Amino acid sequence: MPTILLVEDDPNLGVLLQEYLTDKGYPTTLAKDGQDGWEQFVAGQYDMCIFDVMMPRKDGFSLAREVRMSGRDVPIIFLTAKSMKEDTIQGFRVGADDYLTKPFDREELLLRMEAILRRYSRQAAPELPQSVFQVGSYTFDYAHQQLSRGGDSARLTSKESELLKLFCQNLNQPISRSFALKVIWGDDSYFNARSMDVYITKLRKHFREDPSIQIMNLHGEGFKLMG
């Protein structure tokens, strides 16, 4: 069954919704605020996210932006006590699939969830995990940690390969710095961030023969591989 990430800072509502959705056949993980929700998202695999908007440490809109920058295509529903048109518009701008204003009927939430999940399941085509990627004039073989161009090839380190695979899976799309660190290094500490910068510099050197390929720094956000 699809798994749900529920991020709600009201403990009573959060527990009630978690129990209700789990009872309806949707295993649900409950996070108590936006930062906890982000950590749960990075650590797990979810088929849908349900976010409260007004939360401590990280609001729902900021959390949704980070989820969208992670490259994972997961539907998002917002729950909010606000009903202002501007908030609804902002919710959809940051990538919401639907929006419910509190108080709401739990059955309505369930029906909306199921409609969105059906739509996503129709769009998703089964495919085997990709291990060979084309980036500009280069071919990256993730399974053999090899980057080739013409008759030349270079052996990549494990970290270079993991990082390049993440970039290739999100080619021309932004990737959150925090997401990349937690997926590849396990946490987004200062020292791991410095380590990742070193590996990105190495990857840039590998691609220097093709000027059409760029690993761009997105100020305050993360990176983007253009190629």
Z-matrix of the N, CA and C atoms (Angstrom, degrees):
N
C 1 1.464
C 2 1.533 1 109.32
N 3 1.354 2 116.68 1 152.21
C 4 1.462 3 119.58 2 177.53
C 5 1.526 4 111.26 3 -60.18
N 6 1.330 5 115.64 4 140.88
C 7 1.465 6 121.26 5 178.32
C 8 1.524 7 109.56 6 -100.90
N 9 1.333 8 115.34 7 144.91
C 10 1.466 9 121.97 8 -172.68
C 11 1.524 10 110.24 9 -119.68
N 12 1.337 11 115.88 10 138.37
C 13 1.459 12 121.54 11 169.31
C 14 1.531 13 107.53 12 -106.36
N 15 1.334 14 116.30 13 113.93
C 16 1.462 15 122.49 14 179.59
C 17 1.520 16 108.11 15 -106.79
N 18 1.339 17 116.90 16 123.33
C 19 1.461 18 121.73 17 178.97
C 20 1.524 19 107.69 18 -118.27
N 21 1.323 20 115.77 19 107.81
C 22 1.474 21 122.36 20 -173.68
C 23 1.528 22 108.76 21 -146.17
N 24 1.350 23 117.20 22 123.69
C 25 1.465 24 119.59 23 -176.19
C 26 1.525 25 113.37 24 -85.80
N 27 1.324 26 117.53 25 -10.33
C 28 1.460 27 120.51 26 173.86
C 29 1.534 28 107.25 27 -82.43
N 30 1.331 29 118.46 28 107.76
C 31 1.471 30 119.87 29 -173.12
C 32 1.523 31 113.20 30 -61.17
N 33 1.338 32 117.14 31 -36.91
C 34 1.470 33 119.65 32 -178.90
C 35 1.524 34 111.43 33 -66.61
N 36 1.336 35 116.14 34 -49.24
C 37 1.462 36 120.01 35 179.38
C 38 1.523 37 110.30 36 -65.03
N 39 1.328 38 116.76 37 -40.66
C 40 1.458 39 120.40 38 -178.96
C 41 1.517 40 112.45 39 -59.75
N 42 1.330 41 116.41 40 -47.50
C 43 1.468 42 120.11 41 -178.85
C 44 1.518 43 110.77 42 -66.51
N 45 1.337 44 117.12 43 -40.98
C 46 1.465 45 120.51 44 179.25
C 47 1.529 46 111.45 45 -60.79
N 48 1.353 47 116.23 46 -45.03
C 49 1.455 48 119.78 47 -179.82
C 50 1.526 49 111.33 48 -68.15
N 51 1.320 50 116.23 49 -39.99
C 52 1.463 51 119.93 50 178.30
C 53 1.524 52 110.78 51 -59.72
N 54 1.320 53 116.89 52 -46.57
C 55 1.465 54 120.82 53 -179.67
C 56 1.523 55 110.87 54 -65.98
N 57 1.337 56 116.89 55 -40.93
C 58 1.464 57 121.10 56 -178.80
C 59 1.528 58 110.80 57 -64.02
N 60 1.343 59 116.99 58 -49.01
C 61 1.468 60 120.11 59 -177.32
C 62 1.524 61 111.47 60 -67.38
N 63 1.322 62 116.70 61 -38.86
C 64 1.463 63 119.89 62 177.93
C 65 1.525 64 110.55 63 -63.88
N 66 1.334 65 115.43 64 -41.12
C 67 1.460 66 120.45 65 178.73
C 68 1.525 67 111.74 66 -64.13
N 69 1.349 68 116.39 67 -29.08
C 70 1.467 69 120.90 68 179.44
C 71 1.531 70 112.07 69 -85.11
N 72 1.318 71 116.50 70 3.71
C 73 1.458 72 119.62 71 175.53
C 74 1.510 73 115.42 72 98.94
N 75 1.352 74 117.20 73 15.30
C 76 1.457 75 121.12 74 179.27
C 77 1.531 76 108.96 75 -118.92
N 78 1.338 77 118.58 76 94.43
C 79 1.471 78 120.67 77 179.45
C 80 1.523 79 110.33 78 -53.67
N 81 1.335 80 116.06 79 125.23
C 82 1.462 81 121.34 80 -170.72
C 83 1.516 82 111.65 81 -124.60
N 84 1.330 83 115.44 82 128.59
C 85 1.461 84 122.40 83 173.19
C 86 1.516 85 108.22 84 -97.12
N 87 1.339 86 117.35 85 130.96
C 88 1.462 87 122.22 86 -178.45
C 89 1.519 88 110.13 87 -105.40
N 90 1.330 89 116.80 88 126.86
C 91 1.464 90 122.97 89 173.81
C 92 1.516 91 108.83 90 -113.58
N 93 1.338 92 116.76 91 144.37
C 94 1.467 93 121.18 92 -170.04
C 95 1.526 94 114.68 93 -88.24
N 96 1.343 95 118.37 94 -16.03
C 97 1.464 96 121.34 95 177.09
C 98 1.519 97 109.04 96 -158.61
N 99 1.337 98 116.29 97 178.89
C 100 1.456 99 119.96 98 -174.76
C 101 1.511 100 114.28 99 -64.23
N 102 1.317 101 117.79 100 -39.96
C 103 1.459 102 120.12 101 179.70
C 104 1.525 103 111.36 102 -67.38
N 105 1.337 104 116.19 103 -42.57
C 106 1.461 105 120.69 104 175.88
C 107 1.530 106 109.73 105 -61.62
N 108 1.333 107 115.76 106 -38.84
C 109 1.464 108 119.95 107 178.70
C 110 1.517 109 112.17 108 -62.49
N 111 1.334 110 116.92 109 -41.75
C 112 1.465 111 120.74 110 178.74
C 113 1.524 112 110.78 111 -63.04
N 114 1.325 113 116.97 112 -42.70
C 115 1.465 114 120.83 113 179.91
C 116 1.525 115 111.61 114 -65.08
N 117 1.331 116 115.95 115 -38.83
C 118 1.468 117 119.62 116 176.76
C 119 1.526 118 110.94 117 -66.52
N 120 1.331 119 116.19 118 -39.27
C 121 1.469 120 120.78 119 -179.31
C 122 1.526 121 110.70 120 -62.77
N 123 1.321 122 116.66 121 -45.91
C 124 1.464 123 121.04 122 -178.64
C 125 1.526 124 110.72 123 -64.85
N 126 1.337 125 115.82 124 -37.76
C 127 1.466 126 120.40 125 -174.79
C 128 1.529 127 113.27 126 -77.64
N 129 1.330 128 118.45 127 -21.89
C 130 1.464 129 120.80 128 -173.81
C 131 1.513 130 113.67 129 -123.42
N 132 1.314 131 115.30 130 -175.46
C 133 1.468 132 123.19 131 175.96
C 134 1.524 133 107.65 132 -123.43
N 135 1.321 134 116.94 133 121.72
C 136 1.464 135 120.74 134 -175.75
C 137 1.526 136 110.35 135 -127.73
N 138 1.334 137 114.47 136 149.36
C 139 1.460 138 120.88 137 179.32
C 140 1.517 139 112.66 138 -95.15
N 141 1.337 140 116.93 139 -14.64
C 142 1.463 141 121.67 140 177.78
C 143 1.513 142 109.53 141 -158.92
N 144 1.337 143 115.90 142 146.81
C 145 1.461 144 122.23 143 175.44
C 146 1.528 145 109.56 144 -118.58
N 147 1.333 146 115.86 145 136.93
C 148 1.458 147 121.87 146 175.18
C 149 1.520 148 106.65 147 -123.04
N 150 1.339 149 117.19 148 115.46
C 151 1.456 150 121.77 149 -173.43
C 152 1.519 151 111.89 150 -118.31
N 153 1.332 152 115.84 151 130.55
C 154 1.461 153 120.04 152 163.82
C 155 1.526 154 106.81 153 -69.01
N 156 1.331 155 117.57 154 155.07
C 157 1.466 156 120.38 155 -178.55
C 158 1.520 157 111.25 156 -90.07
N 159 1.326 158 117.37 157 -54.51
C 160 1.464 159 121.17 158 -176.69
C 161 1.529 160 109.56 159 -87.52
N 162 1.353 161 115.85 160 104.19
C 163 1.464 162 120.92 161 -178.30
C 164 1.517 163 109.95 162 -140.99
N 165 1.328 164 117.46 163 153.47
C 166 1.467 165 120.22 164 176.14
C 167 1.519 166 111.36 165 -73.74
N 168 1.337 167 114.81 166 160.20
C 169 1.467 168 125.25 167 176.99
C 170 1.525 169 114.22 168 69.03
N 171 1.332 170 117.65 169 -41.86
C 172 1.462 171 121.29 170 176.02
C 173 1.515 172 108.36 171 -158.54
N 174 1.343 173 117.76 172 121.66
C 175 1.459 174 119.45 173 -178.55
C 176 1.530 175 110.47 174 -77.57
N 177 1.328 176 114.72 175 167.78
C 178 1.456 177 120.00 176 -175.26
C 179 1.514 178 114.09 177 -63.22
N 180 1.329 179 117.38 178 -35.46
C 181 1.453 180 120.45 179 179.24
C 182 1.532 181 110.76 180 -65.33
N 183 1.333 182 116.62 181 -44.26
C 184 1.469 183 120.24 182 178.68
C 185 1.523 184 110.54 183 -63.97
N 186 1.331 185 116.00 184 -40.49
C 187 1.465 186 120.34 185 178.66
C 188 1.522 187 110.69 186 -62.24
N 189 1.332 188 116.92 187 -42.68
C 190 1.467 189 120.88 188 -179.97
C 191 1.525 190 111.15 189 -63.69
N 192 1.340 191 117.36 190 -38.79
C 193 1.465 192 120.17 191 177.96
C 194 1.525 193 110.53 192 -60.37
N 195 1.330 194 116.69 193 -42.94
C 196 1.462 195 120.22 194 -179.81
C 197 1.525 196 111.13 195 -66.33
N 198 1.327 197 116.27 196 -39.00
C 199 1.465 198 120.13 197 177.54
C 200 1.526 199 110.11 198 -62.08
N 201 1.322 200 117.06 199 -43.62
C 202 1.462 201 120.15 200 179.98
C 203 1.528 202 110.99 201 -66.00
N 204 1.341 203 117.36 202 -35.64
C 205 1.456 204 120.23 203 179.00
C 206 1.522 205 112.45 204 -74.14
N 207 1.327 206 117.30 205 -14.24
C 208 1.464 207 119.84 206 -179.85
C 209 1.518 208 111.90 207 -71.19
N 210 1.326 209 116.51 208 -18.72
C 211 1.458 210 119.93 209 -178.53
C 212 1.518 211 113.78 210 90.76
N 213 1.325 212 117.75 211 -9.38
C 214 1.464 213 120.37 212 178.62
C 215 1.532 214 109.59 213 -80.50
N 216 1.304 215 115.71 214 130.52
C 217 1.462 216 120.88 215 -178.66
C 218 1.522 217 108.80 216 -91.44
N 219 1.318 218 116.13 217 90.05
C 220 1.466 219 121.23 218 -177.60
C 221 1.531 220 108.76 219 -128.59
N 222 1.337 221 118.36 220 134.23
C 223 1.466 222 120.50 221 179.90
C 224 1.521 223 112.08 222 -69.11
N 225 1.336 224 115.32 223 149.32
C 226 1.465 225 122.05 224 -178.28
C 227 1.519 226 109.96 225 -129.51
N 228 1.330 227 115.48 226 131.02
C 229 1.465 228 122.03 227 171.91
C 230 1.522 229 107.78 228 -115.08
N 231 1.339 230 116.96 229 133.51
C 232 1.459 231 121.56 230 176.28
C 233 1.527 232 110.57 231 -98.09
N 234 1.342 233 114.74 232 140.67
C 235 1.455 234 122.33 233 171.05
C 236 1.522 235 107.36 234 -115.89
N 237 1.329 236 117.82 235 130.45
C 238 1.457 237 118.71 236 -177.83
C 239 1.514 238 111.49 237 -150.89
N 240 1.319 239 115.28 238 152.52
C 241 1.462 240 121.02 239 174.99
C 242 1.518 241 109.95 240 -84.48
N 243 1.320 242 116.61 241 -12.23
C 244 1.461 243 120.88 242 -178.56
C 245 1.527 244 110.35 243 -85.67
N 246 1.318 245 115.13 244 150.06
C 247 1.463 246 118.97 245 177.79
C 248 1.527 247 111.29 246 -129.50
N 249 1.359 248 116.23 247 13.14
C 250 1.460 249 119.86 248 -178.72
C 251 1.526 250 110.33 249 -69.46
N 252 1.322 251 115.66 250 142.12
C 253 1.455 252 121.79 251 -178.60
C 254 1.527 253 111.14 252 -57.95
N 255 1.358 254 116.62 253 -38.45
C 256 1.462 255 120.76 254 -177.66
C 257 1.524 256 111.31 255 -62.37
N 258 1.345 257 116.64 256 -37.50
C 259 1.458 258 119.53 257 179.94
C 260 1.525 259 111.05 258 -68.92
N 261 1.327 260 115.76 259 -38.44
C 262 1.463 261 119.53 260 178.23
C 263 1.521 262 110.38 261 -63.65
N 264 1.334 263 116.20 262 -44.23
C 265 1.466 264 120.63 263 179.71
C 266 1.527 265 110.39 264 -62.76
N 267 1.342 266 116.94 265 -43.50
C 268 1.463 267 120.06 266 179.05
C 269 1.518 268 111.21 267 -61.83
N 270 1.335 269 116.01 268 -39.26
C 271 1.454 270 120.19 269 178.72
C 272 1.516 271 112.01 270 -58.77
N 273 1.315 272 116.71 271 -45.36
C 274 1.463 273 119.72 272 -179.90
C 275 1.529 274 111.58 273 -71.54
N 276 1.325 275 117.05 274 -31.08
C 277 1.463 276 119.77 275 178.69
C 278 1.524 277 112.16 276 -65.52
N 279 1.330 278 117.32 277 -33.31
C 280 1.467 279 119.47 278 -179.53
C 281 1.528 280 111.80 279 -87.90
N 282 1.333 281 117.31 280 4.18
C 283 1.457 282 119.30 281 171.19
C 284 1.508 283 116.36 282 111.62
N 285 1.351 284 118.39 283 19.45
C 286 1.464 285 119.66 284 178.98
C 287 1.524 286 111.12 285 -70.67
N 288 1.320 287 115.65 286 145.71
C 289 1.466 288 121.53 287 173.28
C 290 1.522 289 111.03 288 -95.62
N 291 1.330 290 116.38 289 -23.81
C 292 1.462 291 120.94 290 177.97
C 293 1.517 292 108.75 291 -161.48
N 294 1.358 293 116.06 292 170.20
C 295 1.452 294 122.64 293 -169.59
C 296 1.521 295 108.03 294 -150.62
N 297 1.339 296 117.12 295 124.28
C 298 1.459 297 121.34 296 177.71
C 299 1.517 298 110.18 297 -122.51
N 300 1.322 299 116.28 298 133.84
C 301 1.466 300 121.40 299 179.19
C 302 1.521 301 110.09 300 -96.24
N 303 1.328 302 116.08 301 131.02
C 304 1.466 303 121.43 302 177.45
C 305 1.528 304 110.35 303 -72.62
N 306 1.314 305 118.13 304 146.03
C 307 1.471 306 127.50 305 -7.39
C 308 1.527 307 110.38 306 -76.44
N 309 1.316 308 116.26 307 149.50
C 310 1.460 309 120.96 308 -179.15
C 311 1.522 310 108.88 309 -134.76
N 312 1.323 311 114.95 310 161.20
C 313 1.456 312 121.60 311 178.76
C 314 1.526 313 108.89 312 -84.15
N 315 1.317 314 117.57 313 130.40
C 316 1.467 315 120.68 314 -177.76
C 317 1.518 316 112.07 315 -61.50
N 318 1.345 317 116.61 316 -34.15
C 319 1.460 318 119.40 317 179.48
C 320 1.524 319 110.58 318 -66.51
N 321 1.347 320 116.40 319 -35.94
C 322 1.467 321 119.45 320 177.51
C 323 1.533 322 109.54 321 -64.07
N 324 1.333 323 116.74 322 -42.94
C 325 1.459 324 120.08 323 176.92
C 326 1.523 325 110.42 324 -57.63
N 327 1.317 326 116.60 325 -45.69
C 328 1.461 327 121.09 326 -178.88
C 329 1.522 328 111.20 327 -61.47
N 330 1.319 329 117.59 328 -43.53
C 331 1.461 330 121.27 329 -179.84
C 332 1.532 331 111.48 330 -64.39
N 333 1.322 332 115.60 331 -40.46
C 334 1.472 333 119.22 332 178.19
C 335 1.533 334 110.57 333 -65.77
N 336 1.327 335 116.21 334 -41.85
C 337 1.463 336 121.02 335 176.87
C 338 1.521 337 110.97 336 -57.08
N 339 1.313 338 116.09 337 -49.19
C 340 1.460 339 120.52 338 -176.66
C 341 1.522 340 112.05 339 -64.54
N 342 1.344 341 116.61 340 -35.65
C 343 1.464 342 120.12 341 178.15
C 344 1.529 343 110.63 342 -65.73
N 345 1.331 344 116.53 343 -42.36
C 346 1.466 345 120.85 344 179.68
C 347 1.523 346 110.67 345 -67.20
N 348 1.336 347 116.62 346 -43.54
C 349 1.464 348 119.97 347 -179.67
C 350 1.528 349 111.42 348 -63.30
N 351 1.331 350 117.00 349 -36.60
C 352 1.470 351 120.04 350 176.85
C 353 1.529 352 110.11 351 -63.45
N 354 1.317 353 115.62 352 -42.63
C 355 1.467 354 119.97 353 -179.60
C 356 1.528 355 111.01 354 -63.37
N 357 1.315 356 116.41 355 -43.55
C 358 1.470 357 120.36 356 179.28
C 359 1.523 358 111.50 357 -66.29
N 360 1.342 359 117.03 358 -37.39
C 361 1.466 360 119.88 359 -178.67
C 362 1.518 361 111.19 360 -68.23
N 363 1.329 362 117.40 361 -31.47
C 364 1.464 363 120.36 362 176.80
C 365 1.526 364 110.86 363 -70.03
N 366 1.339 365 115.78 364 -33.89
C 367 1.462 366 120.20 365 -177.58
C 368 1.517 367 111.88 366 -77.17
N 369 1.334 368 116.48 367 -29.86
C 370 1.460 369 120.38 368 -174.44
C 371 1.518 370 110.49 369 -79.80
N 372 1.305 371 116.66 370 127.24
C 373 1.468 372 121.83 371 177.65
C 374 1.516 373 108.53 372 -107.17
N 375 1.315 374 117.96 373 132.16
C 376 1.460 375 119.59 374 179.76
C 377 1.525 376 110.85 375 -63.45
N 378 1.330 377 116.26 376 136.55
C 379 1.448 378 120.24 377 -179.91
C 380 1.525 379 110.05 378 -151.27
N 381 1.331 380 115.03 379 155.34
C 382 1.447 381 119.86 380 177.79
C 383 1.517 382 109.38 381 -79.43
N 384 1.325 383 117.52 382 149.61
C 385 1.464 384 120.16 383 177.75
C 386 1.527 385 109.83 384 -57.57
N 387 1.313 386 116.56 385 131.97
C 388 1.454 387 121.19 386 -177.99
C 389 1.522 388 110.04 387 -82.79
N 390 1.321 389 116.64 388 136.62
C 391 1.462 390 119.76 389 178.91
C 392 1.523 391 112.64 390 -123.82
N 393 1.348 392 117.97 391 -11.41
C 394 1.460 393 121.60 392 177.18
C 395 1.530 394 108.65 393 -118.80
N 396 1.325 395 116.53 394 128.15
C 397 1.460 396 121.92 395 -175.43
C 398 1.528 397 109.62 396 -127.46
N 399 1.332 398 115.04 397 145.72
C 400 1.460 399 121.17 398 175.20
C 401 1.523 400 108.42 399 -106.09
N 402 1.321 401 116.37 400 122.92
C 403 1.470 402 121.95 401 177.91
C 404 1.512 403 107.34 402 -126.50
N 405 1.329 404 116.97 403 105.20
C 406 1.455 405 119.94 404 -175.80
C 407 1.519 406 109.60 405 57.62
N 408 1.332 407 116.38 406 -126.88
C 409 1.471 408 120.98 407 179.95
C 410 1.525 409 112.39 408 -90.87
N 411 1.329 410 117.04 409 5.48
C 412 1.467 411 121.73 410 -178.62
C 413 1.528 412 111.40 411 -101.90
N 414 1.335 413 115.76 412 150.18
C 415 1.458 414 122.87 413 172.11
C 416 1.527 415 107.56 414 -117.02
N 417 1.328 416 115.22 415 126.09
C 418 1.463 417 120.72 416 -179.98
C 419 1.517 418 109.45 417 -109.18
N 420 1.329 419 115.68 418 118.45
C 421 1.461 420 122.26 419 177.23
C 422 1.531 421 107.44 420 -102.70
N 423 1.330 422 114.88 421 98.69
C 424 1.463 423 119.63 422 -175.91
C 425 1.528 424 111.93 423 -64.37
N 426 1.329 425 117.41 424 -40.52
C 427 1.462 426 121.26 425 -176.53
C 428 1.526 427 111.83 426 -60.54
N 429 1.353 428 116.22 427 -34.13
C 430 1.465 429 120.31 428 -178.18
C 431 1.535 430 111.87 429 -106.99
N 432 1.344 431 116.51 430 6.73
C 433 1.469 432 122.41 431 177.64
C 434 1.534 433 110.80 432 52.38
N 435 1.334 434 115.06 433 48.70
C 436 1.460 435 120.27 434 -174.65
C 437 1.525 436 110.84 435 -129.20
N 438 1.342 437 115.16 436 134.77
C 439 1.461 438 122.08 437 177.16
C 440 1.523 439 107.58 438 -117.55
N 441 1.357 440 116.00 439 123.03
C 442 1.465 441 120.07 440 -172.74
C 443 1.521 442 111.11 441 -125.12
N 444 1.338 443 114.13 442 150.28
C 445 1.475 444 121.21 443 174.36
C 446 1.517 445 107.06 444 -151.10
N 447 1.326 446 116.32 445 118.78
C 448 1.450 447 119.05 446 -175.69
C 449 1.525 448 109.51 447 63.05
N 450 1.333 449 115.89 448 -126.58
C 451 1.455 450 119.71 449 178.73
C 452 1.513 451 113.28 450 -97.83
N 453 1.337 452 116.45 451 3.44
C 454 1.462 453 120.62 452 -178.19
C 455 1.527 454 110.36 453 -100.92
N 456 1.332 455 115.75 454 146.08
C 457 1.458 456 119.62 455 176.95
C 458 1.523 457 109.45 456 -144.50
N 459 1.313 458 115.20 457 154.09
C 460 1.468 459 122.01 458 179.58
C 461 1.517 460 108.68 459 -131.15
N 462 1.316 461 115.17 460 139.49
C 463 1.459 462 121.36 461 176.99
C 464 1.524 463 108.39 462 -88.04
N 465 1.330 464 117.27 463 126.14
C 466 1.457 465 121.53 464 -179.47
C 467 1.524 466 110.98 465 -95.92
N 468 1.319 467 116.11 466 154.54
C 469 1.463 468 120.47 467 173.41
C 470 1.525 469 108.82 468 -75.29
N 471 1.313 470 116.28 469 168.59
C 472 1.469 471 120.47 470 -179.96
C 473 1.518 472 111.18 471 -60.65
N 474 1.325 473 117.47 472 -44.17
C 475 1.464 474 120.63 473 -178.80
C 476 1.522 475 110.88 474 -67.15
N 477 1.342 476 117.43 475 -40.69
C 478 1.463 477 120.25 476 176.46
C 479 1.527 478 110.14 477 -59.79
N 480 1.317 479 116.27 478 -42.50
C 481 1.465 480 120.68 479 -178.87
C 482 1.518 481 111.96 480 -65.54
N 483 1.328 482 116.83 481 -44.35
C 484 1.462 483 120.37 482 179.66
C 485 1.522 484 110.76 483 -63.09
N 486 1.336 485 115.96 484 -42.36
C 487 1.456 486 120.45 485 -179.04
C 488 1.521 487 111.02 486 -67.50
N 489 1.334 488 116.64 487 -43.99
C 490 1.465 489 119.84 488 -179.88
C 491 1.527 490 111.03 489 -66.44
N 492 1.329 491 117.45 490 -36.71
C 493 1.462 492 119.80 491 176.93
C 494 1.529 493 110.64 492 -60.72
N 495 1.327 494 116.76 493 -44.09
C 496 1.468 495 120.69 494 178.74
C 497 1.525 496 110.75 495 -61.12
N 498 1.349 497 116.34 496 -41.60
C 499 1.466 498 120.24 497 177.51
C 500 1.530 499 110.83 498 -64.10
N 501 1.341 500 116.74 499 -44.21
C 502 1.459 501 120.54 500 -177.79
C 503 1.530 502 111.99 501 -65.37
N 504 1.339 503 116.19 502 -36.17
C 505 1.466 504 119.90 503 178.63
C 506 1.530 505 110.99 504 -68.20
N 507 1.327 506 116.52 505 -17.62
C 508 1.470 507 121.38 506 -179.43
C 509 1.523 508 110.03 507 -126.55
N 510 1.338 509 116.30 508 39.68
C 511 1.457 510 121.71 509 -177.17
C 512 1.533 511 110.57 510 -55.26
N 513 1.331 512 115.46 511 130.66
C 514 1.477 513 123.41 512 179.89
C 515 1.531 514 112.90 513 65.76
N 516 1.339 515 116.62 514 16.05
C 517 1.458 516 121.39 515 178.01
C 518 1.534 517 109.06 516 -122.91
N 519 1.345 518 117.98 517 144.96
C 520 1.471 519 119.54 518 179.63
C 521 1.522 520 111.86 519 -70.05
N 522 1.325 521 115.08 520 146.28
C 523 1.455 522 122.36 521 176.56
C 524 1.515 523 108.42 522 -124.67
N 525 1.307 524 116.57 523 127.96
C 526 1.460 525 121.46 524 178.19
C 527 1.524 526 110.32 525 -63.81
N 528 1.326 527 116.65 526 135.04
C 529 1.468 528 122.22 527 178.08
C 530 1.533 529 110.26 528 -60.24
N 531 1.328 530 115.95 529 -44.87
C 532 1.462 531 120.81 530 -178.97
C 533 1.524 532 110.59 531 -62.55
N 534 1.324 533 117.08 532 -41.08
C 535 1.460 534 120.99 533 -179.48
C 536 1.525 535 110.76 534 -63.11
N 537 1.333 536 116.85 535 -47.37
C 538 1.463 537 120.73 536 -179.60
C 539 1.519 538 110.96 537 -60.17
N 540 1.326 539 116.98 538 -42.59
C 541 1.462 540 120.65 539 -179.68
C 542 1.523 541 111.59 540 -63.88
N 543 1.315 542 117.05 541 -44.44
C 544 1.460 543 119.77 542 -176.85
C 545 1.520 544 111.96 543 -71.55
N 546 1.321 545 117.52 544 -34.18
C 547 1.459 546 120.32 545 179.57
C 548 1.525 547 111.39 546 -71.13
N 549 1.339 548 117.31 547 -41.65
C 550 1.465 549 120.88 548 -172.42
C 551 1.532 550 112.72 549 -96.53
N 552 1.341 551 116.71 550 -40.11
C 553 1.461 552 119.90 551 -177.70
C 554 1.528 553 113.98 552 -100.76
N 555 1.322 554 116.71 553 -14.62
C 556 1.463 555 119.63 554 178.51
C 557 1.501 556 114.81 555 97.89
N 558 1.325 557 118.42 556 -25.15
C 559 1.470 558 121.90 557 174.30
C 560 1.519 559 108.79 558 -158.43
N 561 1.329 560 116.47 559 165.66
C 562 1.463 561 120.94 560 -175.11
C 563 1.526 562 111.83 561 -105.61
N 564 1.332 563 116.87 562 45.38
C 565 1.454 564 121.68 563 178.93
C 566 1.530 565 110.47 564 -69.28
N 567 1.321 566 115.32 565 164.19
C 568 1.467 567 121.69 566 -179.39
C 569 1.528 568 110.76 567 -59.11
N 570 1.327 569 116.80 568 -44.88
C 571 1.466 570 120.30 569 -176.68
C 572 1.522 571 111.93 570 -67.30
N 573 1.329 572 117.49 571 -37.42
C 574 1.459 573 119.85 572 175.83
C 575 1.525 574 111.13 573 -67.21
N 576 1.336 575 116.11 574 -35.76
C 577 1.463 576 119.94 575 178.26
C 578 1.521 577 110.78 576 -63.11
N 579 1.345 578 116.84 577 -41.41
C 580 1.474 579 120.70 578 177.31
C 581 1.531 580 110.34 579 -64.73
N 582 1.323 581 116.21 580 -38.90
C 583 1.463 582 120.52 581 177.92
C 584 1.522 583 110.65 582 -62.69
N 585 1.342 584 117.03 583 -43.43
C 586 1.458 585 120.05 584 179.82
C 587 1.520 586 110.76 585 -63.30
N 588 1.331 587 118.21 586 -38.04
C 589 1.469 588 120.82 587 178.12
C 590 1.528 589 110.89 588 -60.42
N 591 1.331 590 116.63 589 -38.42
C 592 1.467 591 120.68 590 178.01
C 593 1.525 592 110.72 591 -62.59
N 594 1.337 593 116.63 592 -44.48
C 595 1.465 594 120.24 593 -178.81
C 596 1.524 595 111.53 594 -68.93
N 597 1.316 596 117.70 595 -33.75
C 598 1.471 597 119.99 596 176.74
C 599 1.524 598 110.17 597 -66.17
N 600 1.328 599 116.42 598 -39.40
C 601 1.469 600 119.96 599 175.57
C 602 1.527 601 110.87 600 -60.47
N 603 1.334 602 116.76 601 -41.23
C 604 1.466 603 120.85 602 177.96
C 605 1.526 604 111.34 603 -63.44
N 606 1.350 605 116.62 604 -41.94
C 607 1.461 606 119.51 605 179.07
C 608 1.528 607 110.90 606 -63.79
N 609 1.309 608 117.04 607 -39.64
C 610 1.471 609 120.01 608 177.64
C 611 1.529 610 110.80 609 -59.41
N 612 1.324 611 117.07 610 -39.16
C 613 1.464 612 120.77 611 178.82
C 614 1.526 613 110.73 612 -65.90
N 615 1.316 614 117.03 613 -37.29
C 616 1.469 615 120.48 614 178.49
C 617 1.536 616 111.20 615 -61.79
N 618 1.338 617 116.43 616 -32.53
C 619 1.466 618 120.82 617 -175.58
C 620 1.523 619 113.01 618 -95.86
N 621 1.334 620 118.11 619 10.87
C 622 1.467 621 119.86 620 -171.13
C 623 1.533 622 113.43 621 -66.21
N 624 1.341 623 118.03 622 -20.02
C 625 1.472 624 120.03 623 -179.15
C 626 1.530 625 112.47 624 -77.35
N 627 1.338 626 117.03 625 -11.29
C 628 1.471 627 120.22 626 179.48
C 629 1.524 628 108.64 627 -123.47
N 630 1.335 629 118.33 628 98.11
C 631 1.473 630 121.78 629 -176.02
C 632 1.533 631 114.14 630 -66.22
N 633 1.350 632 116.58 631 -12.39
C 634 1.475 633 118.11 632 179.09
C 635 1.529 634 111.91 633 -75.88
N 636 1.336 635 116.55 634 -13.30
C 637 1.465 636 121.17 635 -178.78
C 638 1.522 637 109.38 636 -96.92
N 639 1.322 638 116.27 637 127.39
C 640 1.457 639 121.53 638 178.82
C 641 1.527 640 110.09 639 -135.92
N 642 1.328 641 115.60 640 139.60
C 643 1.462 642 120.64 641 167.37
C 644 1.522 643 105.73 642 -105.36
N 645 1.322 644 115.56 643 101.97
C 646 1.460 645 121.87 644 -172.53
C 647 1.524 646 111.31 645 -87.38
N 648 1.341 647 115.85 646 140.55
C 649 1.458 648 121.72 647 169.82
C 650 1.518 649 108.54 648 -86.57
N 651 1.322 650 117.74 649 125.82
C 652 1.459 651 122.63 650 176.23
C 653 1.518 652 107.02 651 -102.82
N 654 1.291 653 117.50 652 107.46
C 655 1.469 654 122.27 653 -171.42
C 656 1.524 655 111.51 654 -56.27
N 657 1.339 656 114.83 655 122.97
C 658 1.452 657 120.72 656 177.80
C 659 1.507 658 114.18 657 75.67
N 660 1.338 659 117.72 658 3.00
C 661 1.471 660 119.91 659 -176.44
C 662 1.525 661 112.40 660 -124.62
N 663 1.328 662 116.32 661 -59.05
C 664 1.450 663 118.61 662 -176.15
C 665 1.509 664 111.78 663 165.48
N 666 1.342 665 116.87 664 -128.14
C 667 1.459 666 121.73 665 -174.19
C 668 1.534 667 110.35 666 -140.22
N 669 1.337 668 114.09 667 164.97
C 670 1.464 669 119.69 668 174.28
C 671 1.522 670 108.01 669 -148.21
N 672 1.341 671 116.70 670 127.54
C 673 1.465 672 121.39 671 174.04
C 674 1.521 673 108.43 672 -90.01
N 675 1.316 674 116.60 673 117.84
C 676 1.450 675 122.61 674 178.33
C 677 1.523 676 108.55 675 -107.03
N 678 1.337 677 115.64 676 125.65
C 679 1.456 678 118.34 677 179.94
C 680 1.514 679 111.65 678 -171.89
